[in-house]
Amino acid sequence: MIVLTERHRMKGSATSTMPAHTPTILALDFDGVLCDGLLEYFQTSWRTYCQIWKPNNQTPPDNLALQFYRLRPVVEIGWEMPVLLRALVLGICEQTILHDWPKLTKSLLETEKLDSADIGKKVDAVRDEWIANDLESWLGLHRFYPGIIERLSRTLSATGTSPSEPITQLFIVTTKEGRFVKQLLQQQSIELPEERIIGKECKRPKHQTLRQLIEASPGEAAALWFVEDRLKTLQSVQQQPDLTPVKLYLADWGYNTTAQQESARNDSRIQVLSLAEFVQDFSAWPV
């Protein structure tokens, strides 16, 4: 159950007095918006790759990690990550991967006689074993983007007395497990109540979570802003008629491509947001 804090409830119908360019609820994705997990993604993917393809040399080839980082935006589901490494090891050029990834993954699965669900289980098992045996090193491969921690601190400490930064309820809506999000934030002295970290364990699409956040808002409909780095996720919100008022932002510093950013710029409902804009007050964000 999603519950807004008592401080927000006491505001009653405060949404009507807040500046128009300020959210009452700010929902943020985690990986690719707040935190860069590329180092962990690569290490987990390479360990899984070694289990499946059993290379003679288990040291990754030179530049493989850099290629993976550049192409990470094509990945939509976790099982695709070791398959991406396979494509690179086989010498498939980056442009082909960028433009034909869905077709390429299907071809690789058929050629290698692999099952996507089985690969996904292997990825999860590798990660779970790593976390169980060495949580600190796993957490250590996650880095917050510049200025993010300061921006979160400012949002959480706002009292509503400043016109530029009135009270905004902060939620994290992610496919990462909530307990790990909480630990990573705590390492940076960010204390966010568990009920405001809505993670993988909730097992529902993000648009449904946004709907519940609105339903839990007191008084009139909340001004909800959603920042996400996956264009398809934002498009899934667009397809929900009752979520039309939600303001949608694509984080251009996250795991997306230039083509996806251009598509968002041509979409009247989605604003492309830069990290430089994100870390400023809401008044600096694109309308």
C-alpha positions as CSV (number, residue, x, y, z in Angstrom):
1,M,0.0,0.0,0.0
2,I,1.4,3.4,-0.9
3,V,1.1,6.0,1.8
4,L,2.0,9.7,1.6
5,T,3.7,11.2,4.6
6,E,1.8,13.0,7.3
7,R,3.4,16.3,6.4
8,H,1.9,16.1,3.0
9,R,-1.5,15.1,4.4
10,M,-1.5,18.2,6.6
11,K,-1.2,20.3,3.5
12,G,-4.7,19.2,2.5
13,S,-5.5,20.8,-0.8
14,A,-2.1,22.5,-1.0
15,T,-1.7,21.5,-4.6
16,S,-3.8,24.5,-5.5
17,T,-1.4,26.9,-3.9
18,M,1.9,25.4,-5.0
19,P,3.7,27.0,-8.0
20,A,2.5,25.5,-11.3
21,H,6.0,24.4,-12.2
22,T,6.5,22.2,-9.1
23,P,5.4,18.6,-8.6
24,T,3.6,17.5,-5.5
25,I,5.0,14.0,-6.2
26,L,8.3,13.3,-7.9
27,A,8.7,9.7,-9.0
28,L,12.3,8.7,-10.1
29,D,13.7,5.7,-11.7
30,F,16.9,4.5,-10.0
31,D,19.3,2.8,-12.4
32,G,20.1,5.2,-15.3
33,V,18.6,8.2,-13.5
34,L,20.0,8.4,-10.0
35,C,22.7,5.6,-10.1
36,D,25.0,4.3,-12.8
37,G,25.2,0.5,-12.5
38,L,27.2,-0.1,-15.7
39,L,30.2,-1.6,-13.9
40,E,28.0,-4.1,-12.1
41,Y,26.0,-4.9,-15.2
42,F,29.2,-5.7,-17.1
43,Q,30.7,-7.9,-14.3
44,T,27.5,-9.8,-13.8
45,S,27.0,-10.3,-17.6
46,W,30.6,-11.5,-18.1
47,R,30.3,-14.0,-15.2
48,T,27.1,-15.3,-16.8
49,Y,28.7,-15.3,-20.2
50,C,31.5,-17.5,-18.9
51,Q,29.0,-20.0,-17.5
52,I,27.2,-20.3,-20.8
53,W,29.9,-20.1,-23.4
54,K,32.9,-21.3,-21.2
55,P,35.7,-19.3,-22.9
56,N,39.2,-20.6,-22.5
57,N,40.3,-17.3,-21.1
58,Q,37.9,-15.9,-18.5
59,T,39.5,-12.5,-18.6
60,P,37.3,-10.3,-20.8
61,P,38.9,-9.1,-24.0
62,D,40.3,-5.6,-24.2
63,N,37.7,-2.9,-24.9
64,L,34.8,-5.3,-24.4
65,A,33.6,-3.4,-21.3
66,L,33.7,-0.1,-23.2
67,Q,31.7,-1.5,-26.0
68,F,29.2,-2.9,-23.6
69,Y,28.8,0.4,-21.9
70,R,28.2,2.2,-25.2
71,L,25.6,-0.4,-26.2
72,R,23.8,-0.9,-22.9
73,P,20.9,1.2,-24.0
74,V,19.7,-1.5,-26.4
75,V,19.1,-3.9,-23.5
76,E,15.5,-4.0,-22.3
77,I,15.6,-7.2,-20.2
78,G,18.4,-8.6,-18.1
79,W,18.9,-11.8,-20.1
80,E,19.9,-9.7,-23.1
81,M,23.1,-8.5,-21.4
82,P,25.2,-11.7,-21.8
83,V,23.8,-12.1,-25.3
84,L,25.1,-8.6,-26.1
85,L,28.5,-9.7,-24.9
86,R,28.2,-12.7,-27.2
87,A,27.4,-10.5,-30.2
88,L,30.5,-8.4,-29.4
89,V,32.8,-11.4,-29.0
90,L,31.6,-12.7,-32.3
91,G,32.6,-9.4,-33.9
92,I,29.2,-8.1,-34.8
93,C,29.6,-4.3,-35.4
94,E,28.1,-1.8,-33.0
95,Q,26.0,-0.1,-35.7
96,T,24.3,-3.4,-36.5
97,I,23.6,-4.0,-32.8
98,L,22.2,-0.5,-32.4
99,H,19.9,-0.7,-35.4
100,D,18.9,-4.4,-35.5
101,W,19.1,-5.6,-31.8
102,P,15.6,-7.3,-31.6
103,K,16.2,-9.3,-34.8
104,L,19.8,-10.0,-33.8
105,T,18.9,-11.4,-30.4
106,K,16.4,-13.7,-31.9
107,S,18.9,-15.0,-34.4
108,L,21.6,-15.5,-31.8
109,L,19.2,-17.5,-29.5
110,E,18.3,-19.7,-32.4
111,T,21.8,-20.2,-33.7
112,E,23.2,-20.9,-30.2
113,K,20.2,-23.0,-29.2
114,L,19.5,-20.9,-26.1
115,D,16.4,-20.0,-24.1
116,S,16.0,-16.4,-22.9
117,A,14.3,-17.5,-19.7
118,D,17.1,-19.8,-18.9
119,I,19.7,-17.1,-19.5
120,G,17.7,-14.8,-17.3
121,K,17.7,-17.3,-14.4
122,K,21.5,-17.6,-14.8
123,V,21.9,-13.8,-14.6
124,D,19.8,-13.7,-11.5
125,A,21.7,-16.6,-9.9
126,V,25.1,-15.0,-10.6
127,R,23.9,-11.8,-9.0
128,D,22.3,-13.5,-6.1
129,E,25.4,-15.5,-5.3
130,W,27.6,-12.5,-5.6
131,I,25.4,-10.5,-3.2
132,A,25.2,-13.4,-0.7
133,N,29.0,-13.8,-0.7
134,D,30.3,-10.3,-1.0
135,L,27.6,-7.6,-0.7
136,E,30.1,-4.8,-0.2
137,S,31.9,-5.3,-3.5
138,W,28.6,-5.6,-5.3
139,L,27.3,-2.3,-3.8
140,G,30.7,-0.7,-4.6
141,L,30.2,-1.1,-8.3
142,H,27.3,1.4,-8.2
143,R,28.0,5.1,-8.7
144,F,25.6,8.0,-8.3
145,Y,25.6,10.5,-11.1
146,P,27.2,13.9,-10.3
147,G,25.0,16.2,-8.3
148,I,22.3,13.6,-7.6
149,I,22.9,13.1,-3.9
150,E,22.9,16.9,-3.3
151,R,19.7,17.2,-5.3
152,L,17.9,14.4,-3.4
153,S,19.1,15.9,-0.1
154,R,17.7,19.3,-1.0
155,T,14.3,17.9,-2.1
156,L,14.0,15.8,1.1
157,S,14.9,18.7,3.4
158,A,12.6,21.3,1.7
159,T,10.1,22.7,4.2
160,G,7.8,24.4,1.7
161,T,8.8,27.9,2.8
162,S,10.8,28.7,-0.3
163,P,8.9,29.5,-3.5
164,S,11.6,27.9,-5.6
165,E,11.4,24.6,-3.6
166,P,8.1,23.8,-1.9
167,I,7.2,20.5,-0.4
168,T,7.5,17.6,-2.9
169,Q,7.0,14.0,-2.0
170,L,9.9,11.9,-3.4
171,F,9.4,8.3,-4.5
172,I,11.7,5.9,-6.3
173,V,10.1,3.6,-8.8
174,T,12.5,1.0,-10.0
175,T,13.0,-2.6,-11.2
176,K,15.9,-2.9,-8.8
177,E,15.2,-4.6,-5.5
178,G,14.1,-2.0,-3.0
179,R,16.5,-3.3,-0.2
180,F,19.5,-2.6,-2.4
181,V,18.3,0.9,-3.3
182,K,17.9,1.6,0.4
183,Q,21.4,0.4,1.2
184,L,22.9,2.4,-1.7
185,L,21.1,5.6,-0.6
186,Q,22.0,5.0,3.1
187,Q,25.7,4.8,2.1
188,Q,25.3,8.4,0.9
189,S,23.4,9.5,4.1
190,I,20.0,9.6,2.2
191,E,17.2,8.3,4.4
192,L,14.1,7.5,2.4
193,P,11.2,5.6,4.1
194,E,10.8,2.1,2.8
195,E,7.3,2.8,1.6
196,R,8.7,5.4,-0.8
197,I,11.1,2.9,-2.5
198,I,8.9,0.9,-4.8
199,G,11.1,-1.8,-6.3
200,K,11.2,-5.1,-8.2
201,E,9.5,-6.9,-5.3
202,C,6.3,-5.1,-6.0
203,K,5.9,-7.0,-9.2
204,R,3.8,-4.5,-11.1
205,P,4.4,-2.2,-14.1
206,K,5.5,1.3,-13.4
207,H,2.4,2.9,-14.8
208,Q,0.4,1.0,-12.3
209,T,2.6,2.3,-9.5
210,L,2.1,5.8,-10.7
211,R,-1.6,5.3,-10.7
212,Q,-1.5,4.2,-7.1
213,L,0.6,7.2,-6.1
214,I,-2.1,9.4,-7.5
215,E,-4.9,7.5,-5.8
216,A,-3.0,7.8,-2.5
217,S,-2.7,11.6,-2.9
218,P,-5.1,13.6,-0.7
219,G,-7.4,16.2,-2.0
220,E,-7.3,17.1,-5.7
221,A,-5.2,15.2,-8.2
222,A,-1.5,15.4,-7.5
223,A,0.9,17.0,-9.9
224,L,3.1,14.0,-10.6
225,W,6.3,14.2,-12.5
226,F,8.1,11.0,-13.6
227,V,11.7,10.8,-14.6
228,E,12.8,7.7,-16.4
229,D,15.6,6.8,-18.8
230,R,13.7,4.1,-20.8
231,L,11.6,5.6,-23.6
232,K,9.4,2.5,-23.8
233,T,8.5,2.9,-20.1
234,L,7.4,6.4,-20.6
235,Q,5.4,5.4,-23.7
236,S,3.6,2.8,-21.6
237,V,2.5,5.5,-19.3
238,Q,1.3,7.5,-22.3
239,Q,-1.0,4.6,-23.2
240,Q,-2.9,5.0,-19.9
241,P,-5.8,7.5,-20.5
242,D,-6.1,8.2,-16.8
243,L,-2.4,9.1,-16.5
244,T,-2.6,11.9,-19.1
245,P,-1.9,14.6,-16.5
246,V,1.5,13.0,-15.5
247,K,4.4,15.0,-16.6
248,L,7.0,12.7,-18.3
249,Y,10.7,13.3,-18.5
250,L,13.4,11.2,-20.4
251,A,16.7,11.4,-18.6
252,D,19.2,11.9,-21.4
253,W,22.2,10.9,-19.2
254,G,20.8,7.4,-18.7
255,Y,20.6,4.2,-20.7
256,N,19.1,5.5,-23.9
257,T,20.3,6.2,-27.5
258,T,20.5,9.4,-29.5
259,A,17.6,8.0,-31.7
260,Q,15.4,7.5,-28.6
261,Q,16.1,11.0,-27.4
262,E,15.2,12.4,-30.8
263,S,12.0,10.4,-30.8
264,A,11.2,11.9,-27.3
265,R,11.9,15.4,-28.6
266,N,9.3,14.8,-31.3
267,D,6.7,13.7,-28.7
268,S,4.6,16.5,-27.3
269,R,4.1,14.7,-24.0
270,I,7.7,13.8,-23.2
271,Q,10.4,16.3,-22.2
272,V,14.1,15.4,-22.6
273,L,15.8,16.3,-19.4
274,S,19.5,16.9,-19.0
275,L,21.5,16.1,-15.8
276,A,22.4,19.8,-15.5
277,E,18.7,20.7,-15.5
278,F,17.7,17.8,-13.1
279,V,20.1,19.0,-10.3
280,Q,18.6,22.5,-10.4
281,D,15.4,23.7,-8.9
282,F,12.2,22.6,-10.7
283,S,11.9,26.1,-12.2
284,A,14.9,25.2,-14.4
285,W,13.2,22.0,-15.8
286,P,11.7,22.1,-19.3
287,V,7.9,22.7,-19.3
